[in-house]
Amino acid sequence: MTYTIVVLLATLLVLTGIDPLKLTIMSMALTAATLPFSIVPFLILMNDRKYLEEYTNGWLSNAVVILIILLAFVLAVVSIPLQIFGGS
């Protein structure tokens, strides 16, 4: 039932005339924009000594996660305006 509904919704979306490639690129840009907001709570949780005791993240894994968050933020800041104003 769910699969049928999703296929019907996708068919309606195609019938509206929206370019599927542009829609995919825009959704990927919006996903990059939400990534920092979804990762930061996990970063905080993975450093909670009361909850994880000796299994918390070390400095290297924290640095890698922070680097990924910063990279996702830069990608979002660059890709969304390019997608909107780029004309492609």
PDB file of N, CA, C and O in Angstrom:
ATOM      1  N   MET A   1       0.831  -1.186   0.000  1.00  0.00           N
ATOM      2  CA  MET A   1       0.000   0.000   0.000  1.00  0.00           C
ATOM      3  C   MET A   1       0.884   1.261   0.000  1.00  0.00           C
ATOM      4  O   MET A   1       0.656   2.187  -0.779  1.00  0.00           O
ATOM      5  N   THR A   2       1.893   1.281   0.884  1.00  0.00           N
ATOM      6  CA  THR A   2       2.775   2.443   0.975  1.00  0.00           C
ATOM      7  C   THR A   2       3.539   2.642  -0.321  1.00  0.00           C
ATOM      8  O   THR A   2       3.684   3.772  -0.788  1.00  0.00           O
ATOM      9  N   TYR A   3       4.024   1.570  -0.902  1.00  0.00           N
ATOM     10  CA  TYR A   3       4.770   1.662  -2.152  1.00  0.00           C
ATOM     11  C   TYR A   3       3.886   2.228  -3.265  1.00  0.00           C
ATOM     12  O   TYR A   3       4.337   3.054  -4.059  1.00  0.00           O
ATOM     13  N   THR A   4       2.659   1.793  -3.320  1.00  0.00           N
ATOM     14  CA  THR A   4       1.722   2.280  -4.329  1.00  0.00           C
ATOM     15  C   THR A   4       1.462   3.766  -4.160  1.00  0.00           C
ATOM     16  O   THR A   4       1.412   4.502  -5.145  1.00  0.00           O
ATOM     17  N   ILE A   5       1.298   4.213  -2.930  1.00  0.00           N
ATOM     18  CA  ILE A   5       1.065   5.638  -2.663  1.00  0.00           C
ATOM     19  C   ILE A   5       2.277   6.465  -3.072  1.00  0.00           C
ATOM     20  O   ILE A   5       2.124   7.529  -3.672  1.00  0.00           O
ATOM     21  N   VAL A   6       3.471   5.991  -2.756  1.00  0.00           N
ATOM     22  CA  VAL A   6       4.692   6.720  -3.117  1.00  0.00           C
ATOM     23  C   VAL A   6       4.837   6.803  -4.632  1.00  0.00           C
ATOM     24  O   VAL A   6       5.214   7.850  -5.158  1.00  0.00           O
ATOM     25  N   VAL A   7       4.546   5.723  -5.336  1.00  0.00           N
ATOM     26  CA  VAL A   7       4.629   5.738  -6.796  1.00  0.00           C
ATOM     27  C   VAL A   7       3.597   6.717  -7.369  1.00  0.00           C
ATOM     28  O   VAL A   7       3.902   7.443  -8.315  1.00  0.00           O
ATOM     29  N   LEU A   8       2.410   6.745  -6.824  1.00  0.00           N
ATOM     30  CA  LEU A   8       1.387   7.687  -7.293  1.00  0.00           C
ATOM     31  C   LEU A   8       1.795   9.132  -7.025  1.00  0.00           C
ATOM     32  O   LEU A   8       1.598   9.998  -7.878  1.00  0.00           O
ATOM     33  N   LEU A   9       2.354   9.397  -5.862  1.00  0.00           N
ATOM     34  CA  LEU A   9       2.823  10.758  -5.561  1.00  0.00           C
ATOM     35  C   LEU A   9       3.962  11.162  -6.495  1.00  0.00           C
ATOM     36  O   LEU A   9       4.017  12.308  -6.941  1.00  0.00           O
ATOM     37  N   ALA A  10       4.862  10.243  -6.792  1.00  0.00           N
ATOM     38  CA  ALA A  10       5.956  10.540  -7.720  1.00  0.00           C
ATOM     39  C   ALA A  10       5.406  10.798  -9.120  1.00  0.00           C
ATOM     40  O   ALA A  10       5.911  11.664  -9.834  1.00  0.00           O
ATOM     41  N   THR A  11       4.389  10.065  -9.509  1.00  0.00           N
ATOM     42  CA  THR A  11       3.763  10.291 -10.813  1.00  0.00           C
ATOM     43  C   THR A  11       3.130  11.668 -10.880  1.00  0.00           C
ATOM     44  O   THR A  11       3.259  12.363 -11.888  1.00  0.00           O
ATOM     45  N   LEU A  12       2.451  12.064  -9.822  1.00  0.00           N
ATOM     46  CA  LEU A  12       1.856  13.407  -9.783  1.00  0.00           C
ATOM     47  C   LEU A  12       2.927  14.489  -9.863  1.00  0.00           C
ATOM     48  O   LEU A  12       2.734  15.519 -10.508  1.00  0.00           O
ATOM     49  N   LEU A  13       4.044  14.249  -9.209  1.00  0.00           N
ATOM     50  CA  LEU A  13       5.145  15.212  -9.241  1.00  0.00           C
ATOM     51  C   LEU A  13       5.714  15.354 -10.653  1.00  0.00           C
ATOM     52  O   LEU A  13       6.023  16.462 -11.091  1.00  0.00           O
ATOM     53  N   VAL A  14       5.849  14.246 -11.355  1.00  0.00           N
ATOM     54  CA  VAL A  14       6.355  14.289 -12.727  1.00  0.00           C
ATOM     55  C   VAL A  14       5.349  14.991 -13.641  1.00  0.00           C
ATOM     56  O   VAL A  14       5.743  15.729 -14.544  1.00  0.00           O
ATOM     57  N   LEU A  15       4.076  14.768 -13.415  1.00  0.00           N
ATOM     58  CA  LEU A  15       3.045  15.389 -14.249  1.00  0.00           C
ATOM     59  C   LEU A  15       2.979  16.907 -14.080  1.00  0.00           C
ATOM     60  O   LEU A  15       2.460  17.599 -14.956  1.00  0.00           O
ATOM     61  N   THR A  16       3.494  17.432 -12.971  1.00  0.00           N
ATOM     62  CA  THR A  16       3.490  18.885 -12.781  1.00  0.00           C
ATOM     63  C   THR A  16       4.517  19.577 -13.664  1.00  0.00           C
ATOM     64  O   THR A  16       4.456  20.794 -13.837  1.00  0.00           O
ATOM     65  N   GLY A  17       5.446  18.837 -14.217  1.00  0.00           N
ATOM     66  CA  GLY A  17       6.437  19.414 -15.114  1.00  0.00           C
ATOM     67  C   GLY A  17       7.744  19.804 -14.449  1.00  0.00           C
ATOM     68  O   GLY A  17       8.604  20.412 -15.086  1.00  0.00           O
ATOM     69  N   ILE A  18       7.904  19.467 -13.190  1.00  0.00           N
ATOM     70  CA  ILE A  18       9.155  19.763 -12.487  1.00  0.00           C
ATOM     71  C   ILE A  18      10.247  18.833 -13.018  1.00  0.00           C
ATOM     72  O   ILE A  18      10.032  17.631 -13.172  1.00  0.00           O
ATOM     73  N   ASP A  19      11.412  19.402 -13.292  1.00  0.00           N
ATOM     74  CA  ASP A  19      12.543  18.601 -13.767  1.00  0.00           C
ATOM     75  C   ASP A  19      13.060  17.724 -12.624  1.00  0.00           C
ATOM     76  O   ASP A  19      13.477  18.251 -11.593  1.00  0.00           O
ATOM     77  N   PRO A  20      13.041  16.395 -12.786  1.00  0.00           N
ATOM     78  CA  PRO A  20      13.479  15.513 -11.706  1.00  0.00           C
ATOM     79  C   PRO A  20      14.933  15.739 -11.288  1.00  0.00           C
ATOM     80  O   PRO A  20      15.264  15.597 -10.110  1.00  0.00           O
ATOM     81  N   LEU A  21      15.797  16.086 -12.231  1.00  0.00           N
ATOM     82  CA  LEU A  21      17.200  16.325 -11.888  1.00  0.00           C
ATOM     83  C   LEU A  21      17.347  17.567 -11.017  1.00  0.00           C
ATOM     84  O   LEU A  21      18.094  17.549 -10.038  1.00  0.00           O
ATOM     85  N   LYS A  22      16.644  18.647 -11.361  1.00  0.00           N
ATOM     86  CA  LYS A  22      16.697  19.864 -10.545  1.00  0.00           C
ATOM     87  C   LYS A  22      16.125  19.613  -9.149  1.00  0.00           C
ATOM     88  O   LYS A  22      16.645  20.114  -8.152  1.00  0.00           O
ATOM     89  N   LEU A  23      15.051  18.832  -9.097  1.00  0.00           N
ATOM     90  CA  LEU A  23      14.455  18.500  -7.800  1.00  0.00           C
ATOM     91  C   LEU A  23      15.418  17.680  -6.945  1.00  0.00           C
ATOM     92  O   LEU A  23      15.527  17.900  -5.739  1.00  0.00           O
ATOM     93  N   THR A  24      16.118  16.732  -7.574  1.00  0.00           N
ATOM     94  CA  THR A  24      17.086  15.909  -6.849  1.00  0.00           C
ATOM     95  C   THR A  24      18.245  16.751  -6.328  1.00  0.00           C
ATOM     96  O   THR A  24      18.667  16.591  -5.182  1.00  0.00           O
ATOM     97  N   ILE A  25      18.757  17.643  -7.166  1.00  0.00           N
ATOM     98  CA  ILE A  25      19.879  18.488  -6.751  1.00  0.00           C
ATOM     99  C   ILE A  25      19.460  19.414  -5.609  1.00  0.00           C
ATOM    100  O   ILE A  25      20.220  19.612  -4.661  1.00  0.00           O
ATOM    101  N   MET A  26      18.251  19.982  -5.698  1.00  0.00           N
ATOM    102  CA  MET A  26      17.774  20.855  -4.623  1.00  0.00           C
ATOM    103  C   MET A  26      17.571  20.072  -3.329  1.00  0.00           C
ATOM    104  O   MET A  26      17.896  20.569  -2.251  1.00  0.00           O
ATOM    105  N   SER A  27      17.042  18.862  -3.423  1.00  0.00           N
ATOM    106  CA  SER A  27      16.850  18.069  -2.208  1.00  0.00           C
ATOM    107  C   SER A  27      18.187  17.676  -1.588  1.00  0.00           C
ATOM    108  O   SER A  27      18.290  17.584  -0.364  1.00  0.00           O
ATOM    109  N   MET A  28      19.212  17.443  -2.406  1.00  0.00           N
ATOM    110  CA  MET A  28      20.534  17.139  -1.869  1.00  0.00           C
ATOM    111  C   MET A  28      21.133  18.365  -1.176  1.00  0.00           C
ATOM    112  O   MET A  28      21.799  18.235  -0.149  1.00  0.00           O
ATOM    113  N   ALA A  29      20.898  19.549  -1.735  1.00  0.00           N
ATOM    114  CA  ALA A  29      21.388  20.774  -1.100  1.00  0.00           C
ATOM    115  C   ALA A  29      20.684  21.003   0.235  1.00  0.00           C
ATOM    116  O   ALA A  29      21.321  21.407   1.208  1.00  0.00           O
ATOM    117  N   LEU A  30      19.379  20.750   0.289  1.00  0.00           N
ATOM    118  CA  LEU A  30      18.647  20.909   1.554  1.00  0.00           C
ATOM    119  C   LEU A  30      19.072  19.859   2.578  1.00  0.00           C
ATOM    120  O   LEU A  30      19.089  20.133   3.778  1.00  0.00           O
ATOM    121  N   THR A  31      19.411  18.676   2.115  1.00  0.00           N
ATOM    122  CA  THR A  31      19.923  17.643   3.018  1.00  0.00           C
ATOM    123  C   THR A  31      21.259  18.073   3.622  1.00  0.00           C
ATOM    124  O   THR A  31      21.509  17.857   4.808  1.00  0.00           O
ATOM    125  N   ALA A  32      22.112  18.680   2.800  1.00  0.00           N
ATOM    126  CA  ALA A  32      23.379  19.197   3.315  1.00  0.00           C
ATOM    127  C   ALA A  32      23.143  20.294   4.345  1.00  0.00           C
ATOM    128  O   ALA A  32      23.929  20.447   5.281  1.00  0.00           O
ATOM    129  N   ALA A  33      22.067  21.056   4.179  1.00  0.00           N
ATOM    130  CA  ALA A  33      21.756  22.131   5.131  1.00  0.00           C
ATOM    131  C   ALA A  33      21.276  21.573   6.473  1.00  0.00           C
ATOM    132  O   ALA A  33      21.534  22.175   7.515  1.00  0.00           O
ATOM    133  N   THR A  34      20.591  20.446   6.460  1.00  0.00           N
ATOM    134  CA  THR A  34      20.082  19.877   7.711  1.00  0.00           C
ATOM    135  C   THR A  34      21.095  19.000   8.430  1.00  0.00           C
ATOM    136  O   THR A  34      20.917  18.695   9.609  1.00  0.00           O
ATOM    137  N   LEU A  35      22.141  18.595   7.748  1.00  0.00           N
ATOM    138  CA  LEU A  35      23.123  17.695   8.359  1.00  0.00           C
ATOM    139  C   LEU A  35      23.750  18.245   9.641  1.00  0.00           C
ATOM    140  O   LEU A  35      23.824  17.511  10.626  1.00  0.00           O
ATOM    141  N   PRO A  36      24.208  19.512   9.676  1.00  0.00           N
ATOM    142  CA  PRO A  36      24.782  19.994  10.940  1.00  0.00           C
ATOM    143  C   PRO A  36      23.801  19.954  12.115  1.00  0.00           C
ATOM    144  O   PRO A  36      24.195  19.683  13.250  1.00  0.00           O
ATOM    145  N   PHE A  37      22.527  20.225  11.839  1.00  0.00           N
ATOM    146  CA  PHE A  37      21.536  20.219  12.915  1.00  0.00           C
ATOM    147  C   PHE A  37      21.221  18.817  13.417  1.00  0.00           C
ATOM    148  O   PHE A  37      20.798  18.647  14.561  1.00  0.00           O
ATOM    149  N   SER A  38      21.422  17.824  12.581  1.00  0.00           N
ATOM    150  CA  SER A  38      21.158  16.458  13.024  1.00  0.00           C
ATOM    151  C   SER A  38      22.385  15.788  13.644  1.00  0.00           C
ATOM    152  O   SER A  38      22.241  14.836  14.411  1.00  0.00           O
ATOM    153  N   ILE A  39      23.575  16.263  13.330  1.00  0.00           N
ATOM    154  CA  ILE A  39      24.795  15.642  13.838  1.00  0.00           C
ATOM    155  C   ILE A  39      25.227  16.213  15.186  1.00  0.00           C
ATOM    156  O   ILE A  39      25.759  15.476  16.017  1.00  0.00           O
ATOM    157  N   VAL A  40      25.011  17.501  15.422  1.00  0.00           N
ATOM    158  CA  VAL A  40      25.467  18.143  16.668  1.00  0.00           C
ATOM    159  C   VAL A  40      24.904  17.457  17.912  1.00  0.00           C
ATOM    160  O   VAL A  40      25.663  17.246  18.858  1.00  0.00           O
ATOM    161  N   PRO A  41      23.610  17.093  17.968  1.00  0.00           N
ATOM    162  CA  PRO A  41      23.146  16.379  19.174  1.00  0.00           C
ATOM    163  C   PRO A  41      23.865  15.049  19.411  1.00  0.00           C
ATOM    164  O   PRO A  41      24.109  14.665  20.555  1.00  0.00           O
ATOM    165  N   PHE A  42      24.203  14.351  18.324  1.00  0.00           N
ATOM    166  CA  PHE A  42      24.952  13.097  18.479  1.00  0.00           C
ATOM    167  C   PHE A  42      26.366  13.355  18.982  1.00  0.00           C
ATOM    168  O   PHE A  42      26.902  12.568  19.762  1.00  0.00           O
ATOM    169  N   LEU A  43      26.966  14.444  18.543  1.00  0.00           N
ATOM    170  CA  LEU A  43      28.292  14.805  19.029  1.00  0.00           C
ATOM    171  C   LEU A  43      28.252  15.065  20.531  1.00  0.00           C
ATOM    172  O   LEU A  43      29.138  14.626  21.264  1.00  0.00           O
ATOM    173  N   ILE A  44      27.241  15.765  20.981  1.00  0.00           N
ATOM    174  CA  ILE A  44      27.085  16.028  22.418  1.00  0.00           C
ATOM    175  C   ILE A  44      26.847  14.726  23.178  1.00  0.00           C
ATOM    176  O   ILE A  44      27.437  14.500  24.234  1.00  0.00           O
ATOM    177  N   LEU A  45      25.986  13.878  22.639  1.00  0.00           N
ATOM    178  CA  LEU A  45      25.684  12.603  23.293  1.00  0.00           C
ATOM    179  C   LEU A  45      26.904  11.691  23.357  1.00  0.00           C
ATOM    180  O   LEU A  45      27.115  11.004  24.356  1.00  0.00           O
ATOM    181  N   MET A  46      27.705  11.681  22.297  1.00  0.00           N
ATOM    182  CA  MET A  46      28.868  10.796  22.268  1.00  0.00           C
ATOM    183  C   MET A  46      30.002  11.275  23.178  1.00  0.00           C
ATOM    184  O   MET A  46      31.016  10.588  23.303  1.00  0.00           O
ATOM    185  N   ASN A  47      29.850  12.428  23.808  1.00  0.00           N
ATOM    186  CA  ASN A  47      30.844  12.917  24.760  1.00  0.00           C
ATOM    187  C   ASN A  47      30.317  12.961  26.190  1.00  0.00           C
ATOM    188  O   ASN A  47      30.974  13.508  27.075  1.00  0.00           O
ATOM    189  N   ASP A  48      29.145  12.392  26.421  1.00  0.00           N
ATOM    190  CA  ASP A  48      28.538  12.388  27.752  1.00  0.00           C
ATOM    191  C   ASP A  48      29.097  11.229  28.574  1.00  0.00           C
ATOM    192  O   ASP A  48      28.764  10.068  28.336  1.00  0.00           O
ATOM    193  N   ARG A  49      29.942  11.557  29.537  1.00  0.00           N
ATOM    194  CA  ARG A  49      30.589  10.519  30.367  1.00  0.00           C
ATOM    195  C   ARG A  49      29.600   9.808  31.291  1.00  0.00           C
ATOM    196  O   ARG A  49      29.804   8.642  31.628  1.00  0.00           O
ATOM    197  N   LYS A  50      28.536  10.493  31.703  1.00  0.00           N
ATOM    198  CA  LYS A  50      27.543   9.840  32.561  1.00  0.00           C
ATOM    199  C   LYS A  50      26.799   8.743  31.813  1.00  0.00           C
ATOM    200  O   LYS A  50      26.456   7.709  32.386  1.00  0.00           O
ATOM    201  N   TYR A  51      26.557   8.973  30.546  1.00  0.00           N
ATOM    202  CA  TYR A  51      25.777   8.025  29.754  1.00  0.00           C
ATOM    203  C   TYR A  51      26.644   6.913  29.157  1.00  0.00           C
ATOM    204  O   TYR A  51      26.249   5.747  29.174  1.00  0.00           O
ATOM    205  N   LEU A  52      27.816   7.263  28.632  1.00  0.00           N
ATOM    206  CA  LEU A  52      28.645   6.277  27.928  1.00  0.00           C
ATOM    207  C   LEU A  52      29.863   5.803  28.712  1.00  0.00           C
ATOM    208  O   LEU A  52      30.571   4.895  28.277  1.00  0.00           O
ATOM    209  N   GLU A  53      30.104   6.414  29.858  1.00  0.00           N
ATOM    210  CA  GLU A  53      31.241   6.075  30.710  1.00  0.00           C
ATOM    211  C   GLU A  53      32.556   6.116  29.939  1.00  0.00           C
ATOM    212  O   GLU A  53      32.943   7.186  29.469  1.00  0.00           O
ATOM    213  N   GLU A  54      33.260   4.992  29.791  1.00  0.00           N
ATOM    214  CA  GLU A  54      34.574   5.018  29.136  1.00  0.00           C
ATOM    215  C   GLU A  54      34.490   4.908  27.609  1.00  0.00           C
ATOM    216  O   GLU A  54      35.524   4.893  26.941  1.00  0.00           O
ATOM    217  N   TYR A  55      33.294   4.832  27.053  1.00  0.00           N
ATOM    218  CA  TYR A  55      33.123   4.660  25.610  1.00  0.00           C
ATOM    219  C   TYR A  55      32.864   5.967  24.862  1.00  0.00           C
ATOM    220  O   TYR A  55      32.383   5.946  23.729  1.00  0.00           O
ATOM    221  N   THR A  56      33.173   7.081  25.472  1.00  0.00           N
ATOM    222  CA  THR A  56      32.964   8.366  24.803  1.00  0.00           C
ATOM    223  C   THR A  56      33.978   8.559  23.677  1.00  0.00           C
ATOM    224  O   THR A  56      34.984   7.855  23.593  1.00  0.00           O
ATOM    225  N   ASN A  57      33.687   9.528  22.820  1.00  0.00           N
ATOM    226  CA  ASN A  57      34.594   9.848  21.717  1.00  0.00           C
ATOM    227  C   ASN A  57      35.903  10.406  22.249  1.00  0.00           C
ATOM    228  O   ASN A  57      35.946  11.047  23.299  1.00  0.00           O
ATOM    229  N   GLY A  58      36.951  10.151  21.512  1.00  0.00           N
ATOM    230  CA  GLY A  58      38.241  10.754  21.811  1.00  0.00           C
ATOM    231  C   GLY A  58      38.400  12.049  21.038  1.00  0.00           C
ATOM    232  O   GLY A  58      37.493  12.475  20.323  1.00  0.00           O
ATOM    233  N   TRP A  59      39.556  12.670  21.188  1.00  0.00           N
ATOM    234  CA  TRP A  59      39.764  13.962  20.534  1.00  0.00           C
ATOM    235  C   TRP A  59      39.803  13.831  19.017  1.00  0.00           C
ATOM    236  O   TRP A  59      39.363  14.736  18.308  1.00  0.00           O
ATOM    237  N   LEU A  60      40.331  12.702  18.504  1.00  0.00           N
ATOM    238  CA  LEU A  60      40.425  12.524  17.060  1.00  0.00           C
ATOM    239  C   LEU A  60      39.041  12.356  16.428  1.00  0.00           C
ATOM    240  O   LEU A  60      38.736  12.981  15.413  1.00  0.00           O
ATOM    241  N   SER A  61      38.217  11.520  17.029  1.00  0.00           N
ATOM    242  CA  SER A  61      36.877  11.323  16.462  1.00  0.00           C
ATOM    243  C   SER A  61      36.034  12.587  16.586  1.00  0.00           C
ATOM    244  O   SER A  61      35.226  12.879  15.704  1.00  0.00           O
ATOM    245  N   ASN A  62      36.212  13.343  17.672  1.00  0.00           N
ATOM    246  CA  ASN A  62      35.511  14.626  17.800  1.00  0.00           C
ATOM    247  C   ASN A  62      35.972  15.605  16.722  1.00  0.00           C
ATOM    248  O   ASN A  62      35.158  16.330  16.151  1.00  0.00           O
ATOM    249  N   ALA A  63      37.256  15.626  16.449  1.00  0.00           N
ATOM    250  CA  ALA A  63      37.776  16.524  15.422  1.00  0.00           C
ATOM    251  C   ALA A  63      37.232  16.156  14.045  1.00  0.00           C
ATOM    252  O   ALA A  63      36.896  17.038  13.255  1.00  0.00           O
ATOM    253  N   VAL A  64      37.143  14.866  13.756  1.00  0.00           N
ATOM    254  CA  VAL A  64      36.615  14.423  12.461  1.00  0.00           C
ATOM    255  C   VAL A  64      35.141  14.790  12.335  1.00  0.00           C
ATOM    256  O   VAL A  64      34.714  15.258  11.280  1.00  0.00           O
ATOM    257  N   VAL A  65      34.364  14.588  13.384  1.00  0.00           N
ATOM    258  CA  VAL A  65      32.940  14.929  13.347  1.00  0.00           C
ATOM    259  C   VAL A  65      32.750  16.435  13.183  1.00  0.00           C
ATOM    260  O   VAL A  65      31.892  16.868  12.414  1.00  0.00           O
ATOM    261  N   ILE A  66      33.530  17.226  13.886  1.00  0.00           N
ATOM    262  CA  ILE A  66      33.434  18.683  13.756  1.00  0.00           C
ATOM    263  C   ILE A  66      33.826  19.112  12.344  1.00  0.00           C
ATOM    264  O   ILE A  66      33.209  20.016  11.780  1.00  0.00           O
ATOM    265  N   LEU A  67      34.830  18.483  11.777  1.00  0.00           N
ATOM    266  CA  LEU A  67      35.225  18.787  10.394  1.00  0.00           C
ATOM    267  C   LEU A  67      34.094  18.461   9.419  1.00  0.00           C
ATOM    268  O   LEU A  67      33.837  19.231   8.493  1.00  0.00           O
ATOM    269  N   ILE A  68      33.428  17.345   9.616  1.00  0.00           N
ATOM    270  CA  ILE A  68      32.302  16.965   8.761  1.00  0.00           C
ATOM    271  C   ILE A  68      31.154  17.961   8.914  1.00  0.00           C
ATOM    272  O   ILE A  68      30.520  18.330   7.925  1.00  0.00           O
ATOM    273  N   ILE A  69      30.882  18.398  10.146  1.00  0.00           N
ATOM    274  CA  ILE A  69      29.822  19.385  10.373  1.00  0.00           C
ATOM    275  C   ILE A  69      30.157  20.693   9.659  1.00  0.00           C
ATOM    276  O   ILE A  69      29.296  21.282   9.005  1.00  0.00           O
ATOM    277  N   LEU A  70      31.400  21.147   9.783  1.00  0.00           N
ATOM    278  CA  LEU A  70      31.801  22.385   9.110  1.00  0.00           C
ATOM    279  C   LEU A  70      31.734  22.242   7.590  1.00  0.00           C
ATOM    280  O   LEU A  70      31.300  23.166   6.902  1.00  0.00           O
ATOM    281  N   LEU A  71      32.154  21.109   7.070  1.00  0.00           N
ATOM    282  CA  LEU A  71      32.095  20.874   5.637  1.00  0.00           C
ATOM    283  C   LEU A  71      30.648  20.868   5.144  1.00  0.00           C
ATOM    284  O   LEU A  71      30.351  21.445   4.098  1.00  0.00           O
ATOM    285  N   ALA A  72      29.760  20.231   5.877  1.00  0.00           N
ATOM    286  CA  ALA A  72      28.340  20.213   5.501  1.00  0.00           C
ATOM    287  C   ALA A  72      27.750  21.612   5.550  1.00  0.00           C
ATOM    288  O   ALA A  72      26.939  21.972   4.698  1.00  0.00           O
ATOM    289  N   PHE A  73      28.148  22.403   6.538  1.00  0.00           N
ATOM    290  CA  PHE A  73      27.650  23.776   6.632  1.00  0.00           C
ATOM    291  C   PHE A  73      28.122  24.607   5.437  1.00  0.00           C
ATOM    292  O   PHE A  73      27.342  25.360   4.855  1.00  0.00           O
ATOM    293  N   VAL A  74      29.386  24.469   5.078  1.00  0.00           N
ATOM    294  CA  VAL A  74      29.916  25.208   3.924  1.00  0.00           C
ATOM    295  C   VAL A  74      29.216  24.764   2.644  1.00  0.00           C
ATOM    296  O   VAL A  74      28.868  25.594   1.804  1.00  0.00           O
ATOM    297  N   LEU A  75      29.010  23.466   2.495  1.00  0.00           N
ATOM    298  CA  LEU A  75      28.305  22.963   1.313  1.00  0.00           C
ATOM    299  C   LEU A  75      26.889  23.520   1.231  1.00  0.00           C
ATOM    300  O   LEU A  75      26.420  23.873   0.149  1.00  0.00           O
ATOM    301  N   ALA A  76      26.213  23.598   2.361  1.00  0.00           N
ATOM    302  CA  ALA A  76      24.853  24.130   2.368  1.00  0.00           C
ATOM    303  C   ALA A  76      24.845  25.612   2.025  1.00  0.00           C
ATOM    304  O   ALA A  76      24.013  26.065   1.238  1.00  0.00           O
ATOM    305  N   VAL A  77      25.762  26.364   2.607  1.00  0.00           N
ATOM    306  CA  VAL A  77      25.810  27.810   2.360  1.00  0.00           C
ATOM    307  C   VAL A  77      26.139  28.096   0.894  1.00  0.00           C
ATOM    308  O   VAL A  77      25.652  29.078   0.334  1.00  0.00           O
ATOM    309  N   VAL A  78      26.945  27.264   0.280  1.00  0.00           N
ATOM    310  CA  VAL A  78      27.340  27.490  -1.115  1.00  0.00           C
ATOM    311  C   VAL A  78      26.313  26.906  -2.090  1.00  0.00           C
ATOM    312  O   VAL A  78      25.966  27.550  -3.080  1.00  0.00           O
ATOM    313  N   SER A  79      25.830  25.703  -1.820  1.00  0.00           N
ATOM    314  CA  SER A  79      25.023  25.003  -2.820  1.00  0.00           C
ATOM    315  C   SER A  79      23.594  25.530  -2.943  1.00  0.00           C
ATOM    316  O   SER A  79      23.048  25.552  -4.047  1.00  0.00           O
ATOM    317  N   ILE A  80      22.982  25.949  -1.854  1.00  0.00           N
ATOM    318  CA  ILE A  80      21.589  26.410  -1.943  1.00  0.00           C
ATOM    319  C   ILE A  80      21.473  27.682  -2.764  1.00  0.00           C
ATOM    320  O   ILE A  80      20.634  27.725  -3.663  1.00  0.00           O
ATOM    321  N   PRO A  81      22.264  28.727  -2.512  1.00  0.00           N
ATOM    322  CA  PRO A  81      22.165  29.912  -3.386  1.00  0.00           C
ATOM    323  C   PRO A  81      22.539  29.606  -4.837  1.00  0.00           C
ATOM    324  O   PRO A  81      21.927  30.153  -5.755  1.00  0.00           O
ATOM    325  N   LEU A  82      23.528  28.747  -5.060  1.00  0.00           N
ATOM    326  CA  LEU A  82      23.878  28.378  -6.428  1.00  0.00           C
ATOM    327  C   LEU A  82      22.719  27.656  -7.112  1.00  0.00           C
ATOM    328  O   LEU A  82      22.468  27.864  -8.298  1.00  0.00           O
ATOM    329  N   GLN A  83      22.033  26.829  -6.383  1.00  0.00           N
ATOM    330  CA  GLN A  83      20.899  26.098  -6.955  1.00  0.00           C
ATOM    331  C   GLN A  83      19.756  27.071  -7.279  1.00  0.00           C
ATOM    332  O   GLN A  83      19.115  26.950  -8.322  1.00  0.00           O
ATOM    333  N   ILE A  84      19.508  28.020  -6.398  1.00  0.00           N
ATOM    334  CA  ILE A  84      18.394  28.940  -6.605  1.00  0.00           C
ATOM    335  C   ILE A  84      18.714  29.958  -7.695  1.00  0.00           C
ATOM    336  O   ILE A  84      17.893  30.198  -8.580  1.00  0.00           O
ATOM    337  N   PHE A  85      19.896  30.554  -7.637  1.00  0.00           N
ATOM    338  CA  PHE A  85      20.237  31.642  -8.555  1.00  0.00           C
ATOM    339  C   PHE A  85      21.076  31.201  -9.740  1.00  0.00           C
ATOM    340  O   PHE A  85      21.347  32.004 -10.633  1.00  0.00           O
ATOM    341  N   GLY A  86      21.492  29.947  -9.768  1.00  0.00           N
ATOM    342  CA  GLY A  86      22.373  29.477 -10.827  1.00  0.00           C
ATOM    343  C   GLY A  86      21.694  29.299 -12.168  1.00  0.00           C
ATOM    344  O   GLY A  86      22.348  29.360 -13.209  1.00  0.00           O
ATOM    345  N   GLY A  87      20.404  29.082 -12.155  1.00  0.00           N
ATOM    346  CA  GLY A  87      19.671  28.948 -13.398  1.00  0.00           C
ATOM    347  C   GLY A  87      19.761  27.592 -14.052  1.00  0.00           C
ATOM    348  O   GLY A  87      19.290  27.420 -15.176  1.00  0.00           O
ATOM    349  N   SER A  88      20.356  26.619 -13.376  1.00  0.00           N
ATOM    350  CA  SER A  88      20.414  25.296 -13.990  1.00  0.00           C
ATOM    351  C   SER A  88      19.672  24.275 -13.168  1.00  0.00           C
ATOM    352  O   SER A  88      19.619  23.103 -13.540  1.00  0.00           O
TER     353      SER A  88
END
